[in-house]
Amino acid sequence: MIKNILVTAGPTREKIDPVRYISNYSTGKIGYEIASAAKSRGLSVILVSGPTRLAAPEGVKLVSVESADDMRKAVLKFIRRSDCVVMTAAVADWRPKYSARRKIKKPGIRNIELVENPDILAEIGRLKKKRITVGFALETENLEKNALKKLKDKNLDIIVANRLTPKKSVFGDNVLDVVMIDRFGNRTGILNKRKSKLAKIILDKVLKLRIH
Ligand code: CTP
């Protein structure tokens, strides 16, 4: 039975210099909703969050981080006591190779060299010690095919796939359509749900899975 859950949420920020960073549009909403739903179901919840404007749900232990590297460290620190990890965070895939200690002045730089960030979820998937691992996938095309690939490559129990279209943003407080695929290939479409409702449905499904 799942008692301790670790949820990640929000974007990460990758520093260019003390005043500038690379990030993404994630608001953290779905992660905070999942943390809140888990708390209401009596679970002990750790929420590792990148910078957001949201307040941590009551009774949830909030661990605030900034970069992907910070998030990785926090996740690895708390993972041992978690029997479920839900990675909703929009981890920046790249970071500047060099971050300047002082503000870069004009004319400054023309190009920023990027290096790949560690894939936190794939790393957790490889650890695989009696734990349910849940990932999210954000895709602009081939939604299910790409999500299935992530489920397999990252050794997940469930993947929640979100389609991003030019007309419909998944960022902020919107109604979403997602597809959940579990490790047995069962597929559940969840249509037209607010993130608070969606979080509850996802959590219910996760809590039904057996730890193996
Ligand atoms: N993720 C992660 N660490 C990263 C990148 C992603 O832990 N460096 C996690 C996300 O939290 C999410 C899942 O992996 O649960 C899928 O993220 P997504 O951005 O959709 O996919 P990527 O694996 O980054 O692949 P791509 O950007 O090529 O689609």
Residues whose N, C-alpha, C, O or C-beta is under 5 A from the ligand:
A	BS01	CTP	M87 T88 A89 A90 V91 A92 D93 N117 P118 D119 I120 L121 V134 G135 F136 A137 L138
